[in-house]
């Protein structure tokens, strides 16, 4: 399932963008251009405020020592999903706005956070294998002079 999701993720993003564009065109025909532009600006302002608040929450969680790793990871997951909802609000379109508003609901946020906790596991440390070669650089100050090549005189 994971490789299938990786392979189809760019297609899903492209489909979301086309659905957003189509929804804006449909809504523009239905209610007019100015209300649609107002909704786009409102979404931009709300999304940027949501990203700012979620970023501040993530920053404070990273700076406070935690005794319970599960509590911090749950709060971090909620803040990351809030930032994702803000990003989706910034993207102009109705479909992405509905997905963002769904991500703001506590029940949906808990389920998505639980999904990522079960499917994305492991520590995010870098393990490098192989031989480590420790060297020091030596600076050569003098350039060697080569003798000019001349034909031999016999």
N, C-alpha and C positions, 0 to 999 in steps of 0.2 A: 504494500500500500504506500509505503514511504517513497519508493522510486516513482510510482505512478503519480503521486502528488507533486514531486519535483519536476517531472516531465510536463505535467499539465498546468503548473502554476502560472507560467507566463501567459498561457492561453486564457486562463481564468481572469487574470488582471486585464488583458486586452478586451475580453468580453465585458467586464465591468465598466471599463472606460467607454466602450461603444454604447452600452445600455444607459450610462449616465448622459451621454450626448443625445441619444434618442429621447430620453425622458425630458431633457431640457427643451428640446425642439417641440415635443408634444405639449408640454406645459406652456411654452411660449405662445403656441397657437391657441391654446385654451383660455389663458388669462391675460396674455399680453407680455410685452418685452420688459417693461419697467418693474412689474412685480417679480418677475423671474430674476432680474438683476439685483433687486433688493434681497431676495432669498439667497442668492449667491454671496453677496456681501455679508449678510447676516451669518451664513455658514462659515465664511472665512474668519469673521471676528470670534464666533463661538468656538471654532476649532482651535484657533491660536490661543485663546484663553484656557481651553481644556489641556492643550499640550503644555502650556506654561505651568499650570497647576500640577499636572502629573509629573512633569520633570522636577519640580520642587519636591514633590513627595518622594520620588526615587532618590534624589540627592540627600534628603534627610535620612532615609532608610539606610543608605550606604554609609553615612557618617555616624550612625548610632550603633553601639555594640548590641548584639542580640544574643539572648540566651537560648531562644527557641528558633531554630532555623526554619521550621515550617511556617511560623507566624510571619517572619520576614519575607519568605518566598511568596506566601499568599498575598501579602500587601504589595510586594513588588509586582506580582502578576496583575493585580488589579490596577496598579498605576500604569503598567505598560499597556494594558488593554484600554485604559483611559486615554493614553497618548495615541494609540491606534485609532480610537474613535475620533479624536481630534483631527488626526490626519485625514480620515475619511470624510469628516465634515468640511475640511478645507477643499477637497476635490469637488468641483462643481458638478452637481447632478443629484437626482432624486434617489436613485438606487443606493448610492454610497451613503447618502444621508440616513436612509432607513436602516442600513446595516450599522452605521455609527450609533444611531439612537437605540438599536437593539443591544449593542455592546454596553450601553450605559445602564441597562436594566440589571439589577443585582443577580437575578436568577441566571440570566444568560452569561453574565460575567463569571459567576461561579462555575458554570458548566465548561466554559471555554478554558478557564484557568485550570480546572481539574483535567481536562483533555490534554493540555500542554504538560502538566505535571506528570501524567502517566506515559505520554508518548515521547516527550523530550526529557531524557534522563541522562545522568552521568555528570561528572565534574567537567568543567570547561577549562581544564588545564592543558597546557601544551606539553606533550611527551615527545621528545626527540630521541631517536635512536641513533646508533652508530658511534663511531670513534670521535672523541673530542681531541683536537690538536691545539695545544696552547703554544703560541709563538709570540715572539717579540719582533718588532720592526727595527731594522738597523739602517740608519741613513748613511749613504755613501757620499762623501763630500767631494772627492776627487774623481774626475772622470778619467778612465784609462785612455792612453793615447796609443793609437795603432800606428804601426809603421806603414808608410805609403807603399803600395805595391809597385815595384819597378821590375823591369825585365832583368834577369840575371846577366851579369857580365862575366863571360867565361874567359 
